[in-house]
């Protein structure tokens, strides 16, 4: 950023977010940085060399501009403030910058969750157990966020909502959207249901092997989503030694193929067969 460049401050969204306009192009920007909003109160301009600026996000499409303006107009300022505090805690705990999208998604999610809780609407998270296993640190951070929200708005935050907040925490620093994470976690849940139907018994969610299975299934799905291939040199031996587990892994692979519209290799099925065999050893 050039030292002489500056932008006009259009609106202070919160202590850490401001909306600006480039005087030369009239393009709108969102500037993020700790204390940037607080320091900008009473000012008309901000220099782009300001050390408080951590990220600059250009709203160069009509839809994002409207979405952000709608956020500013309709979200409770207290919600925006608590969302900023949660984001700061995420950055400190994970030690990494966050995606700008979180400043849109998180306050919107919190506002809707508060609306549901205030109106006695149940929040049901069918992927809670899998979320805890797949994202343990994010869940821990989300639990802290829930305490902050509860204290600020005098509302108890249920465990199911903490699970949804954990997905937002993970989305803060990753490339996957919350929607993609929900899809991934939901697919893992359907895989577990398929395995239970196949075996005719419920799986013990507290087993260490169950946790390993869930994490492995998540890894399989992510590899397929991002087109990362694996090589399994003992596929033939696995098919021969563990025929039941291999057949079940084949059914799981078919489900994944249908959901993600991808092709799954026998190498990947072989790895799933290993974990499925281990899972049912006690039986």
N, C-alpha and C positions, 0 to 999 in steps of 0.2 A: 504494500500500500504506500502510495506516495505521501510524503510528509505534508504537502500543502493541500491535499484533497480533503474536502469536508462535505458533509451532507446535512440537509435540514432535518431537524427532529420534528416528525409529524405527530407522534404520539408516544407517551411513556406507558408501556403495557404493564410493567412491574419493575421491581428493583433490579432485575437482571435482563430485561428485554425492552428494547425500544423499536419503534417503527420510524424509518427515515426515508427521505426522498433525495435522489441524486438531482441537483439543480440543473445539470447539463442534459440529462436524458429523460428526466421525470420518472425514471424507474423507481419502484418501491423496494425497500430492503427491510429485513428484520436483523437487528444486531443483538448478539448475545454476549454476555460477559458479566462476571460477578460485580455487582454494585453499579453497573453501567446506567441503569434507570434512575437509581437514587442520585447518582452524581450529576445526571443530566437535567434534573428538575430546575426550572427557571432559565434554562439555556435554549437558544434557538438553533444552534449548530453544534455538530460534533466532528472532530478531526478523525479521519480514518487511521491516523497513526496513534490514536488513543490506546495506551497499553491495556486498558480494560476490555477491549474488543477481543473476544475469543473466536467467534464465528460471525460471518456475514452471509446472510441467505437472501438471494434475490427473488422477489415475488414477480416473476416475469410472465406468468400466465394468469388469465382472468379468473379462473376458478380458484387457485390458491389465494389470490388477493381477497376474493369474496369470503373464502373460508376463514381467513385470519381476521378480517374485519368483523365477521359474524362472531368469531370467538371473543374478540374484544368487547363487542356490544352485549353479548348474551351470557358470558361466563361471570360468575360472582368473582369480584376482585380478590376476595379472600381465598377462593379456590386457586386462582392463578398464583397467588403468593405461596400457598402451601405446596403447590406443584413445583414451583421454583426451588423451594427448600428441599423437597424430596430429590430433585435432580442434582442439587449440590451435594447431597449425601451420597447419591449414586456415584458421582464423579470422585468423591473422596474415598469411598469404599473400594471401587473398582480400579481407581487410578488411571482412568482413561477418559478422553473427551466423549461427549455424547452426540448423538445425531440430532440435528435441528428439529426433525419431525416430532421429537418428544415434547417440545414446547407447544405443539398443536394437540397431540393425541392425549397426553396425560391429563391436563386440566379438563378436557372434554369428557374423558372417562370418569374422572373423579366427580364432576358435576352430575353426570347421569347416575352414578352409583349412589350419591347422596340423595338424589331425587327418589330413587327406588326405596332406599332405606327409610326415608322420612314418610313415605306413603305406605309403608308396611308391605312392600313387594319383596318376595323372597329372591335372594341371589343364589342360584344353583350352579355349581361348577363341577361338571362331570369328569373333568380332567385334573382335579386337585391332587390326587395321589401321584399321578404321573408327573405333574409339574414339580412337586416337591422333590421327586427323585432326579429329574432331568436338570433342574435349576435350583440346587440347594442354597447357594449363596444369594441368588436373586430372591429366593423366597424369604431368606433371613432379612434382607434389606427391605423387602415389601412388608414384612411384619413390623419393622421399625416405622415405615411410612404409615401403616395402619394406625399405629399409636399416635403419630402426629396428627393424622386426620381426625381420629376419635377425640383427642383432646381439644382440637380447634373447633370442631362442630358439635361436640357433646353427643356423639352417636357411637354406639359400639359397632365395630367393623368385623363382620363374620369371617371365618376362615376361608370360605369359598371366594370372597372378594379379595383376600390376600393372595390367593392363587392367581387371580386375574392381574393384580398389581405386579406380581412377579414376572409375568409375561411382558408387561410394559417396561419393567426394569431391564430385562434381557434385551428388549428391542431398543432401549436407550443407546446401547453401545454396539449393537450388531446391525447387520444389513437386512435381516429379516423383519418384516412388519409383524405387528401383533396378530393380524389375520393369518399370516403364514405360520406363526408359532401355534396358534389355535388349531390350524389344520394339521400340523405335524403332531401335536399332542393328541388330537382327536383320533388320528390314524393309529397311533400307538395304542390308544384305548380300544379301538376296534380290533386290533391284532390280538390283544389280551383276551377279548371276548371270544374271538374265533378259537383261540387255544383252549379256553375253558369249555367251549361247546364240544370241541374235538375230544377232549379228555374226559368230559362228563363230570368234572370236579372244579370247584372254585379255587383260584390261586391264592395262596397266603401272601397278602401284600407286605407283610412284615419280614418275609424271608429275604436273606441277602441275595440269593440267586434270582429272586424276582426283580430286585433292584438292578442287578446286573443285566437281566434280560431286557428291561425297559430301556436302560441306557444303550444297550447294544442295538435295539430296534430303532431308537432315535438316530444312532450313528449310521445305520443302514439307510434310513430314509434321507438323511442329510447328504450322504454320499451320492445317492441317486438324484436328488434334487440339484446338486451341483456337479453332476456328471464326473464323479471321481470313482475310478475303477479299482477293484482289488483282485489279487491273484491268490487262488487257493490250490496248492499243488496236490492236496490229498482228497479231492472231491470224490473220486472213485472209491477210495477206502471208506469215507464217511457214508456214502450211499450203501455200501455193503455191510458195514458194521452197525449202523444206526438206521435201519430202514424205516421205522415208525417216525423217528424224529425228522428224517429227511423228507418223508412224505408230508408231514405237517409243515415243515419249512417251505415246501413247494406250494402248499395252499396259502401260506402267509405271503409268499412271493407273488402269487396270483392276485391277492387282495391289494398289495402295494402297487402292482402294475396297473390295476383297474383304477385305483384312486389317483395315482400320480401320472398315469399315461406314459409310463416308461417301460423299458425292458430290463428285467433283472437277470443277472447271469447265474449260472450254476455255482460259480465260485462264491457268490454272496449267499446263495441258498445253503451251501455247505457250512459257512460260518454260523448261519442261523441254526442249522441242525445241531451244531456243537452245543450251543446255549440251551436249546430246547431239551436235548438229551440230559444235560446237567440239571436242568430245572426239575425234571421228573425222576431223578435218581432215587429220592426217598420213597417213591410210590412203588 
